[in-house]
Amino acid sequence: MPLTPEESQIHESAQGPLAVPASGRTASTPRPVPGPRSAATPRPGHPGPARPAPPAQRPRPASGPSARAENRSVPQLQVIPAPSAGALDAAEEAVDLLLDNGRAPGDVLVFTTGEQHPWATHELSFGEASYWAQHEAGDDVFFADLSMVGRATGRPVVVVAVNGEVTGDAAQQLSVARERAGTLLIVCGDPQAINAALGTSV
């Protein structure tokens, strides 16, 4: 459902799916290839001074040992409806909302099922060793193809852009992505395909 001005903040609660506007996106708009990045440079597609990384939010204490164990093992799931051509844009907007509401950049891991994010394509051109070193450093948002989910370590928030066909392998990898999410999994794309892949109803 479209994002209204009253819903401009992302809430990591059980109040329903995160809505991000999907209108106005076109698949034909070229994406600029970002330059070399470091923790001191802005995220791709967002020029200007680097955003300082705020401290990671502390999870709200749950009541009882069993509740705490359940919260650690089952991340909250939010689905953002978007066409395949607009899934990556929706994922980027979700990341922006997370950072605007206090999430540290290093808390967020973004996967794509189809075309890779321009940042990932650019950084991989310098070699996988340098690329994965940035993931291990955990200083910024990290973008990767969903096929690489087995190599990625978990982060509090995982965002998946379903910008390609959800094959059998992709469905299995999406389940692994859910395991990588500590507290929140956001999936942008066709809700029916997402539900079928995850075996859930949202």
N, C-alpha and C positions, 0 to 999 in steps of 0.2 A: 504494500500500500504506500502511496506517496508520503514523503516527509512534509509535515506541516510546520509552520513557524513554532508552534507550541511543542513540537517534538524534536527540537534541534539538538537535544542531548541524548547520548547513548546511555542507557541504564543497564548495568550488568545485574539484572534481577530477573524474576520469573514473570514479568509483566507482558510477555509476548515478544514477537520477533522485532528486530530492529528494522525500521523503515528508512530507506535512503532513496531519494528520488531517482528514477531510472530514465526520466524523460530528458530530451535534449542531447542525448548521446548519439554519436554517429560512428559507425565502424570505420569510415573512410578517413577520419581526421588523423593525420600522421602524428606519431608521438616523438618528441625530441629525444635523441639519445643522450643521456646525461654524461657528464665528464667524470673523471676520477673522483671517488668519494672517500671520505674519512669521517670519523666521528664529529669532526668540526665543520663539515659541510652540510648544506641542506639536503633533505630527501629529494629524490628525483621528481622533477616536474613542479617543484616548489621553490622558486628562486627567492633570494633574500637571506637575511641573517639566519644562522643555524638556530634551531629551537633547542634550548637547554633541556636536558633530560631530567624531568622531575623524579623524585624518589618513587619507587614502585608502591602502589597502594597496598595497604595491609588488608588481607581478607577479613571480613566481619566474622567474629567468632560464632561458631555454630553451637547449638545446645546439645551436650552429650557426646560421648566418644563415638558412638555409631554415626551420628550426624556428621561429625568431622571427617570420619573415614569415607563416608559417602560423597561429601563435597570434594574430597581430593581425587576420587576415582571417576566421578561423573561430571564432566564440564557442562555448563549450560550451553544449549544449542540455539542459535538464532539464524533464521533464514531470511535473506534479502532477495525478493523476487527481482529478476533481471534477465533480459534476453542474453543469449550467448555473446553477442557483440558488445553488450554493455556491462558484462559481469566484472571485467577488470576495473572499469571506472567505478562501479559500485563498491568494489573492494577497497579502492583507494580512498573513496569518500568515507567508508567505515573506519579506515585507519586514521584519517584526519579527525573524525569525531572522537575516537579513542584517545588520541594525543591531546586534543583540545580539552578533554575531560580528565586529564591527569595521568594517563598511562605513559610510562617511559617507553621511548622508541625500542629499547632492547627487550621489551616485554612481548613484542609482536613479531609473528612469523607469517608470511604470506605465500601461499601456493597457487599455482595456475595449472589448469588441466590442458589448455591449448597453447596458444602463443605465449611465450615467456614475457615477463615484464621487461621493458627496455633496460632497466638497471641490471637485471640478472644477465641479459645478453651481453651488455657492455662489460661487466666485471668478469664474466667467463672468458672474454677475449684475452684477458691477462693470465689465464691459466686457472685450473681448478684449485690448486694449492692456495693461491691468494684469495680466491673466491670463498672457499670454506674457512679460511682463517678469519674472515670478517664475521662469519656465522658464529664461530667459536668465541670470538671476542665479545659478542653480545652487546655491542654499543649502539646499534641502530636497528631499524626495521630491516628484516632480511627477506628477500624475494627468491623463490626457487620453483622449479617445475615440480608438479606433484609426484612425478616418477622418482624424485630424489628424496621423498619423505622418509624412507628408511634410513637415510644417512643423517637426517636432521635430528637435533636434540630438542626436547620439549621446551616450550615457553608458556607463560601464563595465558596468552591469547594467540589463537591460530585463526587466520582468515584464509578462506579458499575461494578463488574466483573460478567458477565452472564456465570457462570461456571456450570449451571444446567438448567434443562428444564424450559422454560418460560410458566408456567401455567397461568390460568386466574387470580389467586391470585397474582402471581409474576408480571404480567402485570400491575395490579392495584397498586401494591407496587412500581413498577418502576415509575409510574406517581407521586406517593407521593415523591419519591426520587428527582424527578425533582423540586418539590416544595421546597424541603429542600436546594437546591443549590442556593446560593446567586448570583453568577456571572457565574459559569461554571459547567456543568454536562458532565462528561466523561463516556461513556459506552463502555465496552470491551466485544466483543462477536460476534455472528452471526448478521450481519447488517440486514438481512431480519427479523429475530425474533425481533430485537430491534425496527425496524421501525414499525412492526405490533403492538408491545406492546405500543409504544409511540404514534402511529397514526401519524407519521411524515415521511417525505421523506428526506433522507440526502445523 
